[in-house]
Amino acid sequence: MEIIVFEKETYWQMQEQLMRLFRDTLKNSKMDSDEWLSPNEAMQLLGIKKGRMQQLRDKGAIKFSQHGRKIKYSKASITKYLKENIPSL
């Protein structure tokens, strides 16, 4: 194991830079609440039930993000799916 030692001031400067980087990354994140939908919102938009939602996820027909048990669906991928599968849109 290798141990790295920092001076106190250098450590705090590094921590400040990291926090600034995290804040900037979050600001520029594409996980905007308008771009990602809850399961209920996604099912309502698609007009389907929970079982069909699982099938679409399994086939990769729509994009989703899962953190723990929480799932969000990409609004753009749902819109694309609808345009490709419902000719009148």
JOVEN-V689047 format. One record per run of one state. SS is the DSSP state (~ for helix, > for strand, _ for the rest). FROM is the first residue (numbers start at 0). LEN is the number of residues. If there is no record, write none. Layout:
ss=[SS SS]
from=[FROM FROM]
len=[LEN LEN]
//
This chain:
ss=[_ ~ _ > _ ~ _ ~ _ > _ > ~ _]
from=[0 7 27 35 37 38 46 49 59 63 67 69 74 85]
len=[7 20 8 2 1 8 3 10 4 4 2 5 11 4]
//
